[in-house]
């Protein structure tokens, strides 16, 4: 039985916690502001995040010395009470030790039509081209689980994983990922994400505030690259588009094929 879980968070302020049954520690000291989108892939930032996560775990254990498992959860996901309980349930029911993360998604307004895309593809490159409704089935694993290199900022794992491995900078950097990938390199334990638990992040303002014409231009450029990639006859040639026609066809797609329904805060 997997019991004695302590939740750990790093933030720039003391965050509220909505599950009194589970001890919670929020580490707000030493906060530095970094852009969230696009993510800054620098050694300095990952060393900073690793240091704060390690300090948060250390402080959480000092306050809860009998803890046997960590729920490492970033502030964006603290209000997802249903998702938190679902993740912990799947973790507890799994017959074996593992590092298990929820999947994290955001509404991508940069192209048309709007789509839900995976957020942390740096930590979890296996999810880069997966759709929101992807439902993996792998022999020996619960339905919906996918083996990955890293689990992102909403993850549960045994205490000994942090004590043995901790957070750090994986090498070669940045190809090997970020501080959570370093943790998931711990020998003797696999890492998974569960598509049964989907956490939605608020879309970065840099994407939300993008104008419709810029969204259309981004979509047209992507389509051009794909056509040139898959058609060797087009390689080295210049393809022009009637932006007006592309816009009209795109608007038709939005009308006839609406994106998946979103929580109100994403609309």
C-alpha positions in Angstrom: 0.0 0.0 0.0 1.4 3.4 -1.0 0.7 5.8 1.8 2.2 8.8 3.6 2.4 11.1 0.6 3.5 14.7 1.0 2.8 17.3 -1.7 5.6 19.7 -2.7 5.4 22.9 -4.7 7.8 25.7 -5.7 6.3 29.2 -6.4 6.9 32.9 -6.0 4.3 33.0 -3.2 2.6 30.8 -0.7 0.0 28.8 -2.6 -3.3 27.5 -1.3 -3.8 23.8 -1.0 -7.3 22.2 -1.3 -6.6 18.6 0.0 -6.2 18.8 3.8 -5.7 15.0 4.0 -2.4 15.3 2.3 0.4 17.4 3.9 1.6 20.2 1.7 4.7 22.4 1.6 5.2 25.3 -0.7 8.7 26.7 -1.2 8.5 30.4 -2.0 12.0 31.5 -1.0 14.6 32.5 -3.6 12.1 33.0 -6.5 13.4 34.4 -9.8 11.2 35.3 -12.7 11.8 33.5 -16.0 9.6 33.6 -19.2 7.3 30.7 -19.4 6.8 30.9 -23.1 8.7 30.0 -25.0 10.6 28.1 -22.2 14.1 29.3 -21.5 16.5 26.4 -22.2 19.5 27.6 -20.3 21.7 25.8 -17.9 21.3 28.7 -15.4 17.5 28.3 -15.3 17.6 24.5 -14.9 20.2 24.7 -12.2 18.0 27.3 -10.4 14.9 25.1 -10.7 16.8 22.0 -9.6 18.1 23.8 -6.5 14.7 25.1 -5.5 13.0 21.7 -6.0 15.7 20.0 -4.0 15.3 22.5 -1.2 11.5 22.1 -1.3 11.8 18.4 -0.8 14.3 18.8 2.0 12.1 21.2 3.8 9.0 19.0 3.2 10.8 16.0 4.8 11.9 18.1 7.8 8.2 18.9 8.4 7.0 15.4 7.5 9.8 12.9 8.4 7.5 9.8 7.9 6.7 10.7 4.3 7.2 7.8 1.9 6.2 9.4 -1.4 6.4 12.8 -3.0 3.7 14.5 -5.1 5.7 17.2 -6.9 3.1 19.6 -8.3 3.6 23.0 -9.9 1.4 25.9 -9.0 -0.5 25.7 -12.3 -2.1 22.4 -11.3 -3.0 23.0 -7.6 -6.7 23.6 -8.3 -7.1 20.4 -10.2 -8.4 18.4 -7.2 -10.1 15.7 -9.3 -6.9 15.2 -11.4 -4.7 15.0 -8.3 -6.8 12.3 -6.7 -7.0 10.4 -10.0 -3.2 10.4 -10.4 -2.7 9.2 -6.8 -5.3 6.5 -7.3 -3.6 5.1 -10.4 -0.2 5.4 -8.7 -1.4 3.5 -5.6 -3.1 0.7 -7.6 -0.1 0.0 -9.8 1.6 -3.2 -8.7 5.2 -1.9 -8.6 7.3 1.1 -8.1 7.3 3.9 -10.7 7.6 7.6 -11.4 4.1 8.6 -12.7 3.1 11.9 -14.1 -0.1 13.5 -15.4 -0.2 14.7 -18.9 -0.3 18.5 -19.4 -2.0 20.4 -22.2 -2.8 23.9 -23.4 -5.0 25.5 -25.9 -2.8 26.5 -28.9 -4.3 29.7 -30.4 -1.2 30.2 -32.7 -2.8 28.3 -35.6 -6.3 27.7 -37.0 -8.3 25.8 -36.1 -7.5 25.9 -32.4 -6.1 22.7 -30.9 -5.2 21.3 -27.6 -1.4 20.5 -27.7 1.0 18.9 -25.2 2.7 21.5 -23.1 6.0 20.1 -21.8 7.5 18.4 -24.9 11.0 19.2 -23.7 10.7 17.0 -20.7 8.4 14.5 -22.5 9.4 14.4 -26.2 7.4 11.2 -26.6 4.2 13.3 -26.5 5.2 15.8 -29.1 3.0 14.6 -31.9 0.3 12.9 -29.8 -3.3 14.1 -30.0 -5.4 15.0 -26.9 -7.5 11.9 -27.4 -4.4 9.5 -27.7 -5.2 6.4 -25.6 -2.1 4.1 -25.6 -2.3 0.4 -24.8 0.9 -1.4 -24.0 1.4 -4.9 -22.8 2.1 -5.0 -19.1 0.9 -1.5 -18.4 -2.4 0.0 -17.4 -4.4 1.3 -20.3 -3.5 5.0 -21.0 0.1 4.7 -19.7 3.1 5.7 -21.8 6.7 5.1 -21.0 8.7 8.3 -21.1 12.0 10.0 -20.4 10.5 12.7 -18.1 7.2 13.4 -16.4 6.9 17.2 -16.1 5.6 19.3 -13.2 2.7 17.0 -11.9 4.3 13.8 -10.8 4.3 11.3 -7.9 7.2 9.0 -7.0 8.8 7.2 -4.0 10.8 9.1 -1.5 13.9 7.1 -2.2 14.0 8.3 -5.8 14.7 11.9 -4.7 17.1 10.8 -1.9 19.1 8.7 -4.4 18.9 10.9 -7.5 17.4 14.3 -6.7 17.0 17.1 -9.3 19.9 18.3 -11.5 21.0 19.1 -15.0 20.9 16.1 -17.4 23.7 15.7 -19.9 24.1 16.4 -22.7 22.2 19.6 -22.1 19.8 20.7 -23.4 19.2 17.6 -25.6 18.7 15.4 -22.5 15.9 17.6 -21.1 15.5 19.6 -17.9 15.6 19.0 -14.2 12.7 16.5 -14.1 14.5 14.4 -16.7 17.5 14.2 -14.4 15.3 12.9 -11.6 13.8 10.3 -14.0 17.3 9.0 -14.8 17.3 7.3 -11.4 18.4 3.7 -11.8 16.0 0.9 -11.1 12.7 2.6 -11.6 10.7 3.4 -14.8 8.9 6.6 -15.7 5.4 6.9 -17.2 2.7 9.4 -17.9 -0.9 8.6 -17.8 -3.3 9.8 -20.4 -6.1 9.1 -18.0 -5.1 12.3 -16.1 -5.0 15.4 -18.3 -4.2 18.7 -16.7 -4.9 21.9 -18.6 -2.6 24.9 -18.3 -3.7 28.4 -19.0 -2.6 29.4 -22.4 0.4 31.8 -22.4 -0.7 35.4 -23.1 1.8 35.5 -26.0 -0.4 33.0 -27.8 -3.8 34.2 -26.7 -3.1 37.8 -27.8 -1.9 36.7 -31.3 -4.1 38.3 -34.0 -6.1 36.2 -36.4 -4.1 37.2 -39.4 -0.9 36.1 -37.7 -2.5 32.8 -36.8 -3.5 32.3 -40.4 0.1 33.2 -41.6 1.5 30.7 -39.1 -0.8 28.0 -40.4 0.0 28.8 -44.1 3.7 28.6 -43.4 3.4 25.2 -41.6 1.3 23.8 -44.5 3.9 25.0 -47.0 6.8 23.3 -45.0 4.8 20.1 -44.8 4.1 20.0 -48.5 7.7 20.7 -49.4 8.9 18.1 -46.9 6.7 15.3 -48.3 6.8 16.2 -52.0 10.4 16.1 -53.4 9.2 17.8 -56.6 8.6 21.0 -54.6 12.0 21.0 -52.9 14.0 24.2 -53.8 10.9 25.9 -55.3 9.0 28.8 -54.0 5.3 28.2 -53.3 2.9 31.2 -53.1 -0.4 31.2 -51.4 -3.5 33.3 -51.8 -3.8 34.3 -48.1 -7.4 35.5 -48.8 -8.4 32.0 -50.0 -6.5 30.3 -47.2 -8.3 32.5 -44.7 -11.7 31.7 -46.1 -11.1 27.9 -46.1 -9.7 28.2 -42.6 -12.8 30.0 -41.4 -14.9 27.2 -42.9 -12.9 24.6 -41.0 -13.5 26.5 -37.7 -17.2 26.6 -38.4 -17.7 23.0 -39.5 -15.1 21.4 -37.2 -15.0 23.1 -33.8 -12.1 22.3 -31.5 -12.7 20.2 -28.4 -14.6 22.0 -25.7 -12.5 23.9 -23.2 -12.8 25.0 -19.6 -14.2 28.5 -19.3 -10.8 30.0 -18.3 -9.4 28.9 -21.6 -12.1 30.4 -23.8 
